[in-house]
Amino acid sequence: MLGYIVAGLLAGPYINIFPTVVDMESVNIWAEIGVVFLLFALGLEFSFKKLVNVALPPL
């Protein structure tokens, strides 16, 4: 937990180690890139068999 707090402080706008985090346009771009990676990871784990097993009740 402490590591997440320290990483958030280092990447936040209060400490200027990473200048790309200061303006909101860069934050929005990084957020969109994160969503793309998340959807890609979900797509790798997606299975139609699992979906059918959840959607249909057993006979």
Secondary structure, 3 states (H helix, E strand, C coil): CHHHHHHHHHHCCCCCCCHHHCCHHHHHHHHHHHHHHHHHHHHHHCCHHHHHHHHCCCC
